[in-house]
Amino acid sequence: MARTDRPVRARRRGTAPRTCLASVTAALLFTLAGCTANDGAGTAAKRPSPKPAPVWRTDPGSVAALGDSITVGFDACSALADCPEVSWATGTDPTVDSVARRLVKNPATDSWNYARTGALMSDLPGQVAQATARRPALVTVLIGANDACRSSVGAMTPAAGFRAGFETSMKELRRALPHTQVYVAAVPDLLRLWSEGRKNPLGKQVWKLGICGSMLHDPDDLTKAAADRRATVRERVMAYNSALADVCRKDALCRFDQSVFDYRFTGEQLSTWDWFHPGTRGQRELAALAFRAITREEPRR
């Protein structure tokens, strides 16, 4: 009996751990399955919802203007002088009705003009640095005419360098002002400037002083070589505008305005001092074009 009992007890001892192990394993698997399901549900529940796209506001409360002589009203009021009061962007003259006058409640205190006569695209990052200190709701940019208006075709800013300068400027602006809106006007059509301005004998005499030699040199020269030179300048301006549009398109709060290049201006919109820069009428037209683009409800992409 003693020998018989011992094997039985051994079998019972051996059976009990196997049964317990099976039970524990099943419970563990069940627990793990439950935890996995719960974790999955928890992870799904904790996933952040996508951020809403930035919304363009048609009523910005402040404006900073960047650019060149066009934006400071050079030769619009008197010869060889800036006239910022008629600037299309920040001017105070009611006959121009600038962007700031139309949009900003207190333009005298909430609009700033950092454009400079003669500025190139390479100068834009410095203007951006000045503007960001004011933290404007809207920044306007009109620059590039001087990059194409050089003493010769060979002296024009390369298209790649122009693009790089604008990309750098936008990165600096976005780093400092992630929510500021940017309106970018196209570089005007310099070939149309030649075709309209050359109708005025006095204008052609002024051009001989060296204004925009790449396009306006010897305005009555209609040879193929002269036509090719002017076409090359126009193509460079179009390349600049393509760069501006491409870079701007990647930014949800940037609007590029091609209408400034397409606008069919006449001699009536040009300065009577140089037949090159916009006069008061031209500034008014630029202000109207910009206002339409800035207040458009849906951006054109």
Solvent accessible surface area in square Angstrom, and as a share of the most:
residue,aa,sasa,rsa
1,M,179,0.80
2,A,63,0.49
3,R,197,0.72
4,T,83,0.48
5,D,56,0.29
6,R,130,0.47
7,P,63,0.39
8,V,43,0.25
9,R,112,0.41
10,A,49,0.38
11,R,150,0.55
12,R,170,0.62
13,R,157,0.57
14,G,29,0.28
15,T,68,0.40
16,A,60,0.47
17,P,80,0.50
18,R,161,0.59
19,T,84,0.49
20,C,78,0.46
21,L,120,0.60
22,A,64,0.49
23,S,65,0.42
24,V,85,0.49
25,T,58,0.34
26,A,60,0.46
27,A,58,0.45
28,L,97,0.48
29,L,109,0.54
30,F,161,0.67
31,T,72,0.42
32,L,96,0.48
33,A,63,0.49
34,G,31,0.29
35,C,61,0.36
36,T,95,0.55
37,A,66,0.52
38,N,103,0.53
39,D,95,0.49
40,G,43,0.41
41,A,66,0.51
42,G,26,0.25
43,T,78,0.45
44,A,54,0.42
45,A,87,0.67
46,K,168,0.71
47,R,169,0.62
48,P,125,0.79
49,S,93,0.60
50,P,123,0.77
51,K,189,0.80
52,P,122,0.77
53,A,77,0.60
54,P,75,0.47
55,V,121,0.70
56,W,25,0.09
57,R,141,0.52
58,T,38,0.22
59,D,82,0.43
60,P,4,0.02
61,G,48,0.46
62,S,16,0.10
63,V,0,0.00
64,A,0,0.00
65,A,0,0.00
66,L,0,0.00
67,G,0,0.00
68,D,2,0.01
69,S,6,0.04
70,I,14,0.07
71,T,0,0.00
72,V,10,0.05
73,G,0,0.00
74,F,34,0.14
75,D,4,0.02
76,A,15,0.11
77,C,61,0.37
78,S,51,0.33
79,A,50,0.39
80,L,149,0.74
81,A,37,0.29
82,D,73,0.38
83,C,4,0.03
84,P,65,0.41
85,E,85,0.38
86,V,4,0.02
87,S,0,0.00
88,W,3,0.01
89,A,0,0.00
90,T,14,0.08
91,G,1,0.01
92,T,78,0.45
93,D,37,0.19
94,P,89,0.56
95,T,76,0.44
96,V,0,0.00
97,D,48,0.25
98,S,0,0.00
99,V,0,0.00
100,A,0,0.00
101,R,99,0.36
102,R,79,0.29
103,L,29,0.15
104,V,8,0.05
105,K,184,0.78
106,N,77,0.39
107,P,33,0.21
108,A,94,0.73
109,T,94,0.54
110,D,47,0.24
111,S,16,0.10
112,W,42,0.15
113,N,36,0.18
114,Y,31,0.12
115,A,0,0.00
116,R,124,0.45
117,T,62,0.36
118,G,46,0.44
119,A,4,0.03
120,L,42,0.21
121,M,3,0.01
122,S,87,0.56
123,D,66,0.34
124,L,1,0.01
125,P,39,0.24
126,G,45,0.43
127,Q,8,0.04
128,V,4,0.02
129,A,66,0.52
130,Q,82,0.37
131,A,0,0.00
132,T,21,0.12
133,A,86,0.67
134,R,131,0.48
135,R,156,0.57
136,P,2,0.01
137,A,40,0.31
138,L,0,0.00
139,V,0,0.00
140,T,0,0.00
141,V,4,0.02
142,L,3,0.02
143,I,2,0.01
144,G,0,0.00
145,A,9,0.07
146,N,25,0.13
147,D,1,0.01
148,A,0,0.00
149,C,16,0.10
150,R,86,0.31
151,S,99,0.64
152,S,54,0.35
153,V,44,0.25
154,G,77,0.74
155,A,49,0.38
156,M,8,0.03
157,T,31,0.18
158,P,84,0.53
159,A,36,0.28
160,A,78,0.60
161,G,38,0.36
162,F,0,0.00
163,R,75,0.28
164,A,52,0.40
165,G,15,0.15
166,F,1,0.00
167,E,57,0.26
168,T,64,0.37
169,S,2,0.01
170,M,13,0.06
171,K,129,0.55
172,E,75,0.34
173,L,3,0.02
174,R,49,0.18
175,R,167,0.61
176,A,41,0.31
177,L,4,0.02
178,P,68,0.43
179,H,155,0.69
180,T,8,0.04
181,Q,8,0.04
182,V,0,0.00
183,Y,1,0.00
184,V,0,0.00
185,A,2,0.01
186,A,0,0.00
187,V,0,0.00
188,P,24,0.15
189,D,9,0.05
190,L,5,0.03
191,L,53,0.26
192,R,35,0.13
193,L,8,0.04
194,W,32,0.11
195,S,37,0.24
196,E,21,0.09
197,G,0,0.00
198,R,61,0.22
199,K,144,0.61
200,N,46,0.23
201,P,98,0.62
202,L,106,0.53
203,G,0,0.00
204,K,39,0.17
205,Q,101,0.45
206,V,28,0.16
207,W,7,0.03
208,K,139,0.59
209,L,151,0.75
210,G,59,0.57
211,I,43,0.22
212,C,10,0.06
213,G,14,0.13
214,S,1,0.00
215,M,0,0.00
216,L,1,0.01
217,H,118,0.52
218,D,71,0.37
219,P,7,0.04
220,D,77,0.40
221,D,39,0.20
222,L,122,0.61
223,T,78,0.45
224,K,154,0.65
225,A,76,0.59
226,A,4,0.03
227,A,51,0.39
228,D,66,0.34
229,R,50,0.18
230,R,5,0.02
231,A,43,0.33
232,T,50,0.29
233,V,0,0.00
234,R,69,0.25
235,E,109,0.49
236,R,61,0.22
237,V,0,0.00
238,M,88,0.39
239,A,37,0.28
240,Y,0,0.00
241,N,7,0.04
242,S,60,0.39
243,A,3,0.02
244,L,1,0.01
245,A,15,0.11
246,D,45,0.23
247,V,13,0.08
248,C,1,0.01
249,R,127,0.46
250,K,160,0.68
251,D,21,0.11
252,A,56,0.43
253,L,11,0.06
254,C,1,0.00
255,R,6,0.02
256,F,46,0.19
257,D,12,0.06
258,Q,74,0.33
259,S,41,0.26
260,V,6,0.04
261,F,15,0.06
262,D,78,0.41
263,Y,62,0.24
264,R,169,0.62
265,F,22,0.09
266,T,55,0.32
267,G,31,0.30
268,E,116,0.52
269,Q,26,0.12
270,L,13,0.07
271,S,2,0.01
272,T,97,0.56
273,W,122,0.43
274,D,5,0.02
275,W,26,0.09
276,F,27,0.11
277,H,19,0.08
278,P,18,0.12
279,G,6,0.06
280,T,46,0.27
281,R,124,0.45
282,G,5,0.05
283,Q,0,0.00
284,R,97,0.35
285,E,50,0.23
286,L,20,0.10
287,A,0,0.00
288,A,20,0.15
289,L,15,0.07
290,A,0,0.00
291,F,60,0.25
292,R,143,0.52
293,A,6,0.05
294,I,0,0.00
295,T,37,0.21
296,R,54,0.20
297,E,135,0.61
298,E,130,0.58
299,P,49,0.31
300,R,196,0.72
301,R,135,0.49
